[in-house]
Structures are given as structure tokens and as C-alpha cells.
């Protein structure tokens, strides 16, 4: 659905203009016309849609109104021709009813805002806007080193004092250093080869660290197993002492075994 509003002042053949071709709300030439079944007044579809959403009824306060598309009127509207709304700016195109909306989005004489309008407050016709933006001091341009967007008036100061000097290559995804940018020497293949080589070196170092840790763990396990064997031997001796009938000998043996266990615990 088109959103264009057709001003009757731009109609070439004024004798074509009739009241039935005008919107009952905004008085512009109808676009996507609909008609109230009760009062027979016609409206832009967009005008009526907004009004009904806010008020809930026909603008003429009709009761039990229905809104119908008006195909017969559309056919008559399509015979109209218009001057471009930018004819005072220099556009001499003659437009059919159905071509107005598309033309307005492309007209070279349409006033448009600079990308940096918030700061520079400049409007130009569309055919001149590129020339203006090519020199506008407020337009953001990329720093050649870090690729950050900086206002054109500040880019030299940024490059000389604030810039980190690096950016990410869009092709290989690796960091490009300032000297590479200055000399235009960054080569994606060479950079990737160096990156992969560093990864392999790092991998070998990590493997060696894992090997050393495994050896350390194995030695610790062997030491614990040796101590376990010694403790089991002491327990066997203690059991033998407990089963012996000679109380005096039993007590002496028990003291010896406990002394050994204490020595092992301290070590």
C-alpha cells in the first residue's frame, strides 16, 4: 500500500479535478480510496485507518458504517498526470498517477539530508548530496589503521595520537599491525601460516607439560603404593603378635610395631 499524498496543485489538467477525488479528511487527491457506505464520503485508506483507530467511527459520525474499496474511482484517478513535487527545484518530469510514489523516492531534485545532518544541518538535492558528503567535515570516515569511524575533521588527530594502530583483516580474520598498513604489506596467506605455526609450537609445549605432570603423578602413586605395602606388612606382624600367648613378648613386639608405624607416619 502506497503512502504518497498527491497535492492537487501539481495536477497538470485541473479540469480533471472533482470533489469526489479528494480525501474527506486531508483534502488531497485520493490514494488507495475507500468509501463510507453510509455518507458516501471517500478517504485515503491511511487517513481513515488512523482516524478509526483513534476515534472508532466514521469521521462523519455515521452509524453502522462500512468502508468499501472504490475501484471505479481508482480507474479515473489513474488517468491523471502530475508535475513532480520538486518542479520548482528543477525537475521537469511529467508523471502518471501510478508513477508518483516511485519517482519521489528517486527524484534527483528531492531535498535530502546529509548523513551528518545532526551536526552540519545541511540539505541538498539528491543529485548534489554525494558531492557535499565527500567533503563534509562532520561525516564519519574510517581510520586507515584501526578502521574506527571518526569524524573527518578529527581523523588526523586520531591517527596521530589516539589510534591503537591495529584492525582485523576481513579476509583472514587476523590482526593487521600499523606498519603493515603503512607499507601495504599484509599478506593473508603468510599471516595464516605464521599463526598456524605458532599454534603448533604452543601445542607441543602443552603436550610436554602434560607429560611432565603425568610422570609426577606416576611417581607419587608409586610412592603411595610402596607405603601401602609397608603398612600391610606391619599389620600382619601386629596380628601375629596379638595371637601369641607370651604376654611379655607380645607387649615388646607391639611396642616395636607401633614405633615403626609412627616412624613411617612422620616420614
Number of C-alpha atoms within 10 A of each C-alpha: 7 11 12 14 15 19 15 17 12 16 21 15 11 12 7 13 15 9 12 14 22 22 22 20 15 12 16 18 23 25 24 17 24 24 21 21 15 15 15 13 20 25 29 23 21 16 16 23 12 11 14 12 9 9 10 11 16 20 16 13 12 13 10 10 16 14 18 14 15 14 12 8 16 17 10 12 20 12 11 17 20 20 19 22 21 18 14 10 13 12 15 13 14 16 17 16 18 15 13 20 16 11 16 15 10 11 18 18 21 21 16 16 15 21 18 16 13 10 11 14 11 16 16 17 17 18 15 14 18 14 11 15 17 11 11 18 17 20 20 18 17 13 19 17 20 19 14 15 13 17 18 17 15 13 20 14 10 15 16 10 9 10 18 13 19 17 19 14 14 9 7 13 12 14 14 21 18 18 13 14 16 11 8 9 11 17 12 16 10 10 16 14 11 12 12 12 12 12 12 12 10 11 12 12 12 12 11 11 11 12 12 12 12 12 11 11 12 12 12 12 12 11 11 12 12 12 14 12 11 14 15 12 11 16 14 10 14 18 11 13 19 14 9 10 9 10 11 9 12 17 13 11 17 18 13 13 17 13 12 15 16 11 10 12 9 7 6
